[in-house]
């Protein structure tokens, strides 16, 4: 290779390697779920959405494989056909399938823009830009479908004070010692987002708990379910106190299956990644944009509870040898 070519070729940064590696794991996980959903969904409109998601995931995975090959980087194992059984019985209702697919795209809308903004090389930016555009299109279609079927979980609509005013007293922050003000729009949005998230996560843990093969995973998911019960109770208490209606949990119908369609490793990755990552992103956003002290305290308690659960989940993942080691830098210690 000539000196000019050497100078024109940008080596991948550590951030780019991290993002394509994490993207590979995420996409191979998604594909296993989409393949199973395609095999078990009944509703033609739901199947059409799943087909689009699977087609996009396959294209995106091929783009990443080409980068791994071009840069001579070892591809991760990720998740393969060994992690899913397409001939297993049906587990999720069509609406539940939609909720899971919507959740995965919501995670993509967080991870892909971050990966794009962190990328230096043009080819890497092109991959994540294409991913963002595809996810936006599919998510719009999915939202319209959920609205048409009446299963989209909408935030509450409440009457708002239309006057413009400035905060003039520290009592605006008070919520623990009486005399608290009504919740503002940002706090309503935060509370709604997290209670819907907790309801969805709870049903995932219940379902995976029924499907899990290992005793330790069953116990872990059961404890997580108990923690989420506390979360939903504490949030519902705030909604009741403020007389704010919140939409009931969605159509999370599940069916009994004689055999699990998913490996324990695949289910645990979904819990740690899709549920766990979203959990902390939402809670951190809520804590920084909520001003009433009692609401901030509630979110802090939820965060502490979830840290314990997901921390134990990470230990279980390592114990069971389900955690694939990310790319390592050469040891530079003398």
N, C-alpha and C positions, 0 to 999 in steps of 0.2 A: 504494500500500500504506500502511495506517495506521501510526502510530507504535507502537501496541500490537502489531500483527502483526510489525513489524520487530523488536521486542524479543523476541517469542516464537520467532522463527526463528533457530536456531543455525546459523551458517556452519560448513561443514566445516573441521576442523582439518587441518593439514599431514599428520598421521599418518593420518587417515581417508582423505584423498585418495591418499596413498601406498598404503594397503592395498587400496582398491577398484581402483586402477590395476593393482597387481601381481596382484590377484585376477582381473581381466579377462584379463590375459595368460596366467595359469596355467590358467584355465578353458577358454579358446579352444584352448590347447595340448592339454589333456586330451580335449576333444571330438574333435579330429582323430584321436587314437589310438583312442578308443572307437568312432568310426565305422568305422575300418579293422578293428578287432577284431571288431565285430559282423558285418562283411562276410566275415570269413575264419575265425572260430571254428567248430568242428564240434560240440563238446560242448554240449547244450542247457542244462545247468546253468551253464556258463561264459557262454553267451550271455545267460542271464537276469540274471546279475550285471552284465555289461557294459551291458545295456539299462537297468538301474536306475541305474548310474553316469552314463550318457548323459542320462537323463531328469533326474536331479538337477542335472547340469552345465548343461543348457539352462534349467532354472528359475532356477538361481543367476545365470546370465549375464543373464537377463531382469531380475532384481532389480537387478543392477548397472547395466544400461543405463538403467533408470528413474531411478536416482540421477544418472547422468551427464547425462541429459536435463533433469531437474528443476533441477540446479545449473548448467546451461549450461557443463559441462566437456567439452572435446573428448575423444571416446572414442579409446583407442589402436587401432591397426590390429590388433594381436594376430596370431592365426593363422586363416586362412580355408580355404575349400575348395581354394584354389590350393596349399595346403601338403600335401595328401594325395591319393593316387590309390587309390580304392576298387576299381578294376579291376586293380590290380597283383596279382601272384601272392602266395600265402601265404608269410609269413616265419617266424612264431612258432608253436610248438606251443601247444595249449590251456593246458598247465600254465605255460608261459612267459608267456602272456597274463595268467594269474592272478597271477603274481609281479609283473608290471609294474603291474597294477591295484592290487594290495595296496600296492606301493611308493608309488603316487600318493596313496592314501588315508592312508598313514603321514605323508607330507609335509603333507597337509591337516590332520592332527591336531596338527601343530606350528604351522602358519601361521594357521589359523582361531582357535584359542584366544587366540593373541597379538593378532590383529587385534580380536577381541571385547573383550579387556581394555583395549586402547588406544583404544576408541571412546567418544565422548562422547554423540553423538546417538542417540536411541532407535531410529530407523529403521535406522541402520547396525548397531547392536547386534543388532537383530532379524534382519538378514540373516546375520550371522556366527553367531548362536545357532542359527538354522535349519540353517545349513551344518554346524555341529558335530554336531547331532542326527542329520542325514541320514548323515553320514560314519560316525558311530558304529554306526548300524544296519547299513549296508552292510558295514563292516569286520567286524562280528561274523558276518554271513552268510558273508562270504568266508573268514574263518578257519575256520568250521565246515566249509565245503566243502573247503578244503585239508586239514583234518584227516581228513575222511571219505575223501579220495582218497589219503591217505598221502604228501602232498607238502609238508606244512608243515615248515619247518626249525626244529626245536625246539632250545633251548639244552640243553647237557649236564646230566644228572642225576648228581650225585656225592654220596658220603657226606660228611656234615658233622659237625664237632665240636659237640656240643650243650651243652658247658659254657659258663658265663658267666664272662668274664675281662676284665680291663683290660690295655691295653698298658702294659708296665712298663719297656721298654727301647727305645733308638733302633734296635736291631738289627731291629725290626719293619719298618723302612723299607728295610733292606738288600736288595739284589738283584743288585748288580754285583760284589761281591767275595767271593762264596762265603758259605755259611752262611745262605742265604735261607730264609725260612719258606715254607710252602705258600701258594698263592694263596687269597685270601678270596672270598666269594660275589660281591661287587661286581666284583672284578677278572675273575672267570670270565665274568660277564655282559658286561662291557665287551669282553673279548677275543672272545667268541662273536659279539656284535652286529657288531663291526667286520669279522671274517673273513667272516661271511655277507654283509655289505654289500659287501665287496671282491669276493667271488665273483660276486654279482649285477651289480655295476658292470662287472666284467671282461667278462661275456658281452654286456652292452649295448654296450660299446665295440667288441667283436669284430663284433657284428651290424651296428651302424651303420657301422663301418669298411668292411664289404662293400657297404653300400648307398650310401655317400657318393659324390657326383659330383665334387666338387672335390678336387684332389690335396692341397692344404694341409690340408683336413679329414681326409682319409685318414691323412696322416702324423701329424697331431695325435692322433688316436684311437689309432693304433698306439703312439705314445710313452706315452700314458696306460695302455694295456694292459701295456706293459713295466713301468711304475711299479707297477701293481697286482700284477704277478707278484712284485715285491720285497716288497710289503705282505703278501700271503698267505704267502710263504715265511717271513718274520720272525715272523708270528703262529703259523704251524703249528709252528715251532721251539719257541716257548714252550709250546704245548699238548703237544708230544711230551716236552719236558723235565719237565713236571708230570704226565705220564701221564693226561691228561684227554681223553676222547674228544670229538670234535666231528663233528657230522653232515656228511656229504659235501655237495658243492654240489648244487643242485636240478636238476630236469629242464629244462635250458635248451636244448632242441632247437630248431634253426632249419632252414629250408628255403631252397634256392636260388631266387631270384626274378630274372627277366630285367630287371625295372625296379624302381627303388626306389619304395615307396609314400609315402615322406616326403620333403619338401624338406630340404635341408641345414640351412636356418635352423631348422626345427622340431626336427631331431635335436640340433642344437647347443644349443638352448634347454633341451631335456630334460636333456642332459648337465650343463650349467651350473647348472640349477635343481634338478631332482630328485636328481641324483647329487651335485652340488657342495654344495648347501645342507645336505643330509643328512650328507654326509661331515664337514663341519666341526662341525656340531652334535654328532654322535656322538663325534668325537675330543675336542672340548672337554669334553663330559660325562665321557668316560673318563679324561682327564687329571686332572680335579678330584676324581674319586671313587676313583682308584687310588692306593695308598700305596707299593707296592714300587718302588724306584728304577729297576730294570731295565725294568719295565713302563711306567713314566712316560717313560723314555728312548725306548722303542720307539714309543710314541704320538707323542712329539715329533718323531721322525724321519719318521714317516708324515705328520704334519701339514706338515712342511717340504717333503716330496716332493709332496704334493697341492697346496700353495700354488703351486708352480712350474707344475704342470700346468694348474690352473684359471686362473692368471694369464695364461698363454699363450693359453688358450681365450678369455679376455675380449678380448685383443688381436686374435685371429683374428676374433671376432664383429664388432668395430669395423671392421677392415680390409675385411671382406666386406659391410659395411653391413647387418648383421642385427640390430644393437642399436637398439631403439626408445628414444628419449630420454624419461626420466621427466618428469613435470610440473615446471616450473621456477618458482621464486619470481621476482618482478620484481627487476630489478637496482636495488638501493638505494644503490649507490655514487655518491658525488658527483663 
